[in-house]
């Protein structure tokens, strides 16, 4: 198929998904499941239009998945509108650190004891499989900054943090695979790759997001600028990621923290300069509506831009609109490619590893990590199940291949990871809608809109 044919095919698929979106939303599955099926149909098992060599094209896959993750992580952080003392952050940290480490350990032990993988390779598989995905978790992520559902907040916070917290374990596994590990190497890993990577990434990203958000909103107010500021979000994503990487910190955590920083800039502005349309009793930053919800993107005037709350609302609104469109487009393309590659990389043992991860390792890790948190058992059980794997795992796989993993080990790990991710897209894509609908019905049956159940 030529270039024009590919453009026509992609356009036709996007048109079909767009026109049928109303019916698709009523299906007991996510749109990503349908994109995966479309990829399988386009792959070697059916039409034979796509042949994807994941190992051979690891560099390209690493780059496009990195772009997808940076965009998605930034958007996730931007939608989490809460102070740092909020319970949602405590729960997210429990999931992104202790639960993630327990998941790495669980998968590692299963891979070694049940499937005879060497310890370093088993650890690498555990680190790649552990993080939940911010890109494909749209069904369980917060819908917008006004979403107060604590289940969604916990899962969004986890997905935003654990792509950065899992990467040091990928690096440790690659270090052990090399076979020549000195004390200095372990000290460097602990001090730089783990402690500094996490702390530096979060600090760099937050400072940049907060500062650029404040300056961007101030400039709009001073100049009465009402033009869309889409590029500000793109610039912030690029600068935060590249600055962190240049300083040996986590670029993924920096992208997430940049979104959080921009959101806190909005909170700071509305606290000092509440929107004039807001009642006096709603002018506290905790009850003031998100500034972007007070902005009409189709009716902006220079008079509106005089209000700092409206100016920062324009900045955030443009960032969300631009980011969500770009995120959906790249995610759809990647899942389509995943479906095409599945025919060449599926592995029965990988399916077994995936099922053990979904049914035993992840739920048990979440249960242990959230003990004593005061979170209701029903919500903890749901969190234990709703841990979709996706683009992050593909990125870590490509990272490992481009940093020394090769030969039969690279092929075996690619088989396991692609099988695991594809199965997660299907299993979680089918089970998530009814589970979330059941939860919503359960909350309504209790006669309350309480979102803490």
N, C-alpha and C positions, 0 to 999 in steps of 0.2 A: 504494500500500500504506500502511495506517495504522500508527500507533505500535505497536499490539498485534501487528499482522502482522509488523513488523520485529523485535520482541522474540522472537516465536515462531520466525522464520526464523533469527535469530542463535543462539538456544538450540538449535534443531535442528541447525545446522551444528556448534556446539561439542560437542553430544552425540554426533553421528556421528563427529567426529574423536577424541573421547575413547574411545568404545566400540571403535573400529576401530584404536586406536593400536598394538596388537600387530602387526596386518597392515601398517599404514602404515610402521612401522619397518623392515619387510622389503623395502619397495619401494626401487628404485634412485633415490630422490629425497627431498628434505626435505619436511616438512609445509608449509613456506612456499610451495613450488611448488604444492601442492594448494590452499592459500588463494588464491594468485594465479589459478589456473584457476577457482575458485569465483567470484572477483570478475569475471573476464571473462564467465562465464556470466550473472551478474547484471547485467552492463552492457549497453550498446546493441547489441552484436553478437548477443545471444541473448535473454534475457528482458526486457531494457529496464527493469529495476527501479531501477538506479542510474545517475545521470548526474552525473559529477564535473567541475566547472570548477576546475581547479587554479589558474589565474591569478586568477580571480574570488574564490576562497576561500583565497587565499594566507595571510591572517592566521590563520585557523583551522588551516590545515595547519602553519604555523610553530609554533603553540602546542602542538599535539598531538605533533608530531615532536620538539619540544624536550623535552617530558615523557618520551617514550619514550627519547630519547638519555640524558637525565640518569639515569634509572633503570638503563639498560643499562650506562652507563659506570661508575656506582657499583658495580654488581654485578661488572663485569669487574675493577675494581681490588681489590675485596674478595677475589676468588678467587686473586689473584697473591700467593702466600705465599713470598716470597724477599727476602733482603737486597738493598740497593741495589748491592752489588758483584757480584751474581750475573750470569753471562753472559747470561741471558735479558733483562735490562734493556739491556745493550749492543746486543743484536740488535734489540730493540724500538725503540731510539732510531735505529739505522741505517735501519729501515724507516719510521719516523714522520717523519724529517727529510730526509735526503738522498734516499731512495727516493721519498718523497712529492713533493719539489721536482722531481725528475727526471720524475715522472709528470705533474705540472702542466705542465712545459715540453714534454713529448712530445705531450700532447693539444692544447696550445695551438698548437704548430707544425703538427700535422696539420689542425686546424680552420681555421687561416689559409691554409696553402699548398694543401691539398687541397680545401677546401670554401669558401674565399674569405670566411670570417668576419673582420670587423675585429679587429685585435690585442686591443683591450680585451675584446671579447665572447669571443674565442677563449681569452683568459686566464681569463675567468670560467667558461667551460665546463670548462677544465682543472682549476680549483680545486674546482669542484663535483663533478667526476668522480673526483678523485684519492683522497679518503679511503676506506679500507675501512670496513665497517660492523660495529659491535659488537652490533647488535640481531639481524641475520639470520645471523651467523656461528656459530651454536650448534654446528654439526657439526665445526668446527675449533677452537673455543675450549676453554680448560681446563674440565674437567668439574666440578672442585671444588678446594679449596685443597691437597689431597693429590696433585694431578696434577703429575707431574714430566716430562711430555712436552715436550721443548724446542721442537718444532714448534708445538704448541698455545700454549705460553707466548709464543713470538715473535709469533704472529698475534694473540693476545689483547692483548699489550702494544702492538702496532702499532695495533690498532683502538681501544684506550683513549686513545692519545696523538694520533693523527692527525686526529680530529675537531676538536681544538683547534688543531693546527698548520696546518691547511689554511684555517681561517677568515680569517686575516689576508690571504691571497691573494685571497679573495673580496672583502674590503674594498678591496684595492689595485685590483682590476679595476673595481669600481664607481667608485672615485676617478678612474681613467683614462677611464671611459665618460662622466663628467661633462664632460670636455674642458677644464677649467680647473684645471690642477695647478700649484701654486706650490711652491717649495723648502720652505716651512714645512709644506705638506701632506705631502710625502714624509718630512720629518724626524719629523713627528708619527706617521705610519704606522709608520716604523721603530722609533721609541723607545717609543711607547705601544701601538699596535695589534699589533706583533710581539713585541718583547723583553719589555715589561712584561706584555702579555697572557699570554704563555706562562709566564714565571717567576712572575708574581703568581698566576695561576690554580693552578699546581701548589703553590705555597707556602701559599696561603690554604686550599685544600682539605685538604692534608695536615695542617696544624696543627689544623684543626677536627675532622677525622676522628680524629686521635690523641688530642686532648684530650677530646672527647665520648666516645670509646670508653673511655678510662681512667676518666673520671668515672662513666659509666654502669655499668661493671663494679664500681667501688668502691661505688656506692650500692646495687647489688644485694647485694653481700656484706654491707654494714653492716646492711641492712634485712631480710636473708634473703628477698628478694623473688623469687618463682618465676613471677610472672605474665608472659605474653608481652610483649615490648617491641618490637612491630612498629613503633610510631610513632616510635621512636628513629631507625630507619633512614630513614623518610620525612622526619623533621625534619632529619636530617643532610644528606640530598640537597637539600632545599629551602634550608636555611641556607647551605650551601657554594656552591650555584649563585647564589643571590641576592646573597650577600656579594661574590663575585667580580665579578658583573655591576655591582654598585653602585660598585665600585672600578676599573672599566674593565679588568678582567682577564677571562680566559676562563672562563666558567661551566662549559663542558664539561670542561675540564681540571681545574677545581676539583672537579666531581662525581667524576671518575675518581680524583683524588688523595685525596679524602675516603674512598673505599673502600680505597685503599692505606693511608691513615693509620689507619683502623679496624683493618685487618689487622695493622699494625705495633704497635698497642696490644695486640692479642691476643698477638703474639710477645713483647712486653715482659712481659706478665703471666705467661705460662707459663715464661719464662726465670727470673723471680724467684720464682714460686710454682708449680712443676710439680704436675700433678695427682697425688694420692697413688696412683692405680692404675698409674702409669707406672713401669717399671723404672728403676733408678738410671742404667743406661747409655743410656737413651733420654730423659733429662731435659734435655738441651741443647736450646735453642730450635730448632736445625736439624733435630733428629730427633724432638722431641716432636710427637705427632700434633696436627693442628688441633684447637683446644679444642672446636669445635662437634661434632666426631665423637665426643666423649666424653660428650655430653649426650643423654639420651633425652627427646625433646620430649613424650612421652606419660606420662612418669613422673618428675616433678620434685618434690623435697622441699626443705623449708627447710634440712635438714642438708646437702644438696648445695650450696646457695647459700653456705654458709660457706666453701667453697673458692674462692679468686679465679679459678683456672683454669676451674672450672665456671660461675662467674658470667659471665666474659667469653665462655665458650662459648655460654651462653644468649643473650647479646646478639647475637653473630655469627650463631647459628643462626636466630634470629627475623628478623634482617635478610635473610638469604638466602632463607628461606621466603617472606616477604612480597614481597621484590623480584622473585623469579623468577616468582611467580604474576602480579603486575602487569605485568611485562615481557612475558610470553607473551601476555597478553590484549590489550594495546595493540598489540603487533607484529602479531598476527593480524588485528586490525581495520584497521591501516594497509596491510598487504599486500592485503587484500580490496578496499580502496578503490583501491589501485594497479591491481589487475586491472580494476576497473570503468572507471577513467580511461584505460586503455591503448587502448581502441577509439578514443577521441577524439584521442589524442596520439601514437600510434605514427608513426614516420617512417623511411623506408628509409635515409636518410643517417645517422640516429641509430643504426640497426643496424650500419652499416658502422663508425661511430666506436667503438661498443661492441666490436666484434670486433677492431679494431686495438688498442684498449686492452687487451683480455684476452690477445691472442695475441702482441703485439709490445711495446707500451709498458710495461705492468706487469712482464712477465718481464725485459725489458732493464733497467728501472730497479732492480729488486731485485738482479739480477746485478751491476750496477755498484756499487750501494750496499753490497753484502756482500762485495766482493772483499777478500781479506786477513783475513777474519773467522775463518777456520779452520772454518767450518761446512761439512759435507759437501755436495757438489754436488747430490746427490739431494734433500736437504732444501731447498736454495736454489731448485731448480727447482719443487718443490711449493709453496713460499711464493710464488713468482712467479705461479703459477696460482691459488692459493687466496686470492684477494682480492675477496670478494663486495662489490658496491656495493648500497646500500639506503637505509635511513631517513635516514642522514646526508646523502646527496646530495639527497633530497627536502627536508630542512630547509634546506640551503644555497640551493636553488632558491627556496623560499618567502622566505627571508631577502633574497635579491637582489630579488625582486619587491616586497617591502614596504620596500625601501630605494632605490627609484628606477628599477629596471628595469621598463619598460612597453612597450606597443605591440607591433609585430611582433617586436621583439627578445625580449620576454618570451615570446611564443607560440612562437617558434622554439626558444628555449632549453628551454622546457617540453617540447616535442616530443622534443628530443634526450635530455634527462635522464630522462624517464619511459620512453622506449624503452630506454635504456641500463640502467636499474635493473631493469625487467621482464625484459630479456634476461639480466641477471646472475642474477636469482632462478632462472630456468629453467636456464641453462647450468651455473652453479655448483651449483645444487640437484641436477642430474642427475649431474654428474661427481664431486662431492665424496665421496658414500658409497663408490663403488667405489675411488676413489683412496686413501681412508683405510683401506679394507679391504685393499687391495694392500700398503700400507705396513705395516700390522699383520702381515700374513702374511710379509712380507719380514723383519721384525724377528724373528718366531718362527722362521723358517727359519735364521736365524743362530744359533739355539740360545740366545737371551738375551732377557730382558725389557728390554734396553737401549732407552731411549726417545730416544737421542741420534742415531738414524740419520736 
